[in-house]
Amino acid sequence: KQSASTAEYFSKNMLSLWDHLRGYKLLFAIHALLAIPTWLCLKEFHRMDEKKTVAVKRRRKATNAKEELKDPPHILEGLRALLTSPDAMLFFFLVFIVGLSSGCIENFAYVRIREVGGSGKEMGISRLISSMAGAPMFYFSGPLTEKLGADRVLVLSIVSYVLRFFIYAAMKAPYHGLPAEALRGLTFGAFWSTGTVYAHRIAPHGMHATMLIFLNAMYGGLGQSLGALIGGKLQQKFGTVSAFVYSGIFDLCFVSLVVAYLSCRTTGFRNPQVLHVESRK
C-alpha cells in the first residue's frame, strides 16, 4: 500500500512537471538530458586517450626515443614563434575575421527573421537546414583542404559571410533566409575542420592544446564577442538591414585585399610547417 501511494505521488509530480515544461523550458530540459550521453562519451574518449598515451610512452621509453627527452617549450617561446611566422599570423587573423562576422550575424540573423514575420517555427527550420548542410562538410573538409589549402578555405568562408549578410538584408519573408542558413552549414564545417587541422600541424612539440585554445580564443573569445558588440551598436544606430549591409561591405573589401595579397605569395598553406621554437640555453 505504501509503495502504491509513493508511485502515485511520484507520477503526479512528474505529470505536474511535464505540464510546466513548455516552450523554452522543454527545450532546455531536452538539452540537459542529451548532455548526459554526451558526457559519458567524452569520459570514455578520455579513458581511451589515456590508455593510448601510456602505450606510446612505454614504447618510446623502450626504444629510448629522443622525443621523450625533449621538454615542451615554454608558452612564451611558442607565442614568440607564432608572432614571427607570417603564415601563422595571417591564418589566425583570418580566423579572427571569421569570428567577427559570425558574432554579428549569429546574434542578429534571427532578429531579422522576426522582423519579416518569422516565428519560432521558421527559426527552427532554418537551424535544421544549417545543420543538415554542415554535417557532410565535416567529412569532406579533409580532401577540400588538401586541394585548396587552408588560406583559400578561410577566404571562401569570409565570402560566404558576404553573401549571407546581403541575403539577410534583402529578405522579405522568413524562408528567404534558408540559402543563407545552408551556406552557414557548408562553410562552418569546412572552416572549423580546416582551422583545427592547421593549428594542430603548426603547433610545436608539446603545444598542440595551446594552439587549439588560441584558435578557439581568436574565433569565439575575441572574434565573436567583438562582432556581437559591433553588430549591436550598428543595429541600434542604423537598424538590422543597414547593419548587415555595412558588415557585408566590410567583409567584401577585406576579402578583396586578402585575395590580392595571396595572389602575390609564392607559398601557400597546403603544407603547413611546424613553428620553429629556439631551444633553451
Secondary structure, DSSP 8 states (H G I E B T S, - for coil): -HHHHHHHHHHHHHHHHHHH--THHHHHHHHHHHHHHHHHHHHHHHHHHHHHHHHHHHHHHHHT-GGGG-----HHHHHHHHHT-HHHHHHHHHHHHHHHHHHHHHHHHHHHHHHTT--HHHHHHHHHHHHHHHHHHHHHHHHHHHHH-HHHHHHHHHHHHHHHHHHHHH--SGGGGHHHHHHHHHHHHHHHHHHHHHHHHH--TT-HHHHHHHHHIIIIIIIIHHHHHHHHHHHHHH-HHHHHHHHHHHHHHHHHHHHHHHHT-S--SSS----------
